[in-house]
Amino acid sequence: MMWRPFIARNKLRFFIGMGFVGVIMSVFNFLTFAKVWAGTFEYYGIPPMIVYISIPLGLVFFGWYSGYWYEMNKFWEEEVKHQNSNLNPQLMEMISDIKENKKMLTEIKERLK
C-alpha cells in the first residue's frame, strides 16, 4: 500500500493550503458583499470605507479569537488526545517502548549501585 502515504501527505498539504485560500476568499466575498450593499450602507449613513476596513479586520479578529477560545477551552487538546490514542497506534507503541526502556534503565542503575 505504497500509495497511502502519498495520498495522506498530499491531502494534508492541500487542506492546509485550502485553509489559507479560504481566508483570502472570505475576505474577497465579504468585500464584494460590502460593495453590493454600499448604497444601502450610505442610505443608513454608514461610510463604505468603514465597512471595507472593518469587515476584513473583523474577520481576522473573529477567526483568531475563535481559535483562541477553542484552545483555551481544551477542545484542541481533546482532538489531539483522540488522534494520538485512537488514530496513531505508532505513538502508543513508542510510549510503551519508552516506559519499558525507563524501567530497564532504572533496574540497571539499581544493579550498578
N, C-alpha and C positions, 0 to 999 in steps of 0.2 A: 504494500500500500504506500508506494513512494509518492503518490500524488496528494495524500492528506496533508503533509507538512507544507507543500507548495500552496495548496488552497487556503489552509489556515493562516499562513503568514501573509498572503496577499489579501485575504479578506480583512484581516486586522489593519493592514496598511490602508486599504480602501475605506474602511469605516472611520478610521482616524482622520483621513483626508476629507471625507464627506462631512465630518463634524465642522471643519474649518469652512468648507464650501457652504454648509448650511447657515453658518453665522453671516457670511457675506451675502448670501441670497436673502436672508431675513432682513438685513439692513436695506437692501435694494427694494424688496417687497414693501416694507414699511414706508420707505421714502416715496415709492410710487403711489401708495395709498394716500400719503400726505399730499402729493401733487394733485391727485384726482380730486381730493376733498378740499383743496386750497380755497376755492370760492366759498365753501361752507365755513371754513375757519375764519376767513376775512369777514364774512357776514356777522359772525359772532364776536368780532373784534380780536381774534387771535392772530397775531402776525405769523405768516407762513414760515419765516426764518426760524422762529422759536420752535415750531413743530419739527422742522428739518434738523435742528440741532438736538432737541430733546428726545426724539424717537431713537436715534442710534445710541445716544448716551444711556437712555433708559433701558434699552435692550441689553447693552453690555453690562450695566449695573445689575439688572434683574437676573441675567444669566449667571454672573459671578455670585450674587447673593444666594441664588437657588443652590448652586454648588456648595457654597459655604454652609448653608443650612443643612444640606444633605450630609455633609461631612460631620458637622458638629452634633447632629442627632444620630450619628453612628450607623446610618444606612449603608454608607460606603464600606465600613468595617464588616457589616453583615454580608455584603456581597463578596468581599474578599474571603471571608471565612467559608462561605458556601463554595466558592471556586476552589479554594485550597483543599477543603476536606472532601468535597463530593466530585469535583471535576478534574482534580490534579492528583492522581494516585502516586505519581513520582515524588511529589513533595512529601506525602505521608511516609513513603519508603525512606526518603532521605532523613526525615526526622527520626524515624525508628533506628536507622543506622547510626545517627549521631548519638542518640541515647545509649545505644549499645556500646559505641566507642568510648563514651564518657565513663560508663560503668567499668569497662575493661581497663581504662586508664587509671581509674581510682583503685582497682584491685592491684594493678601493677605497682602503683605508688605505695600502697599498703605493704606489699611484699618487700619492697626495697627499704623500708624503714628499719 
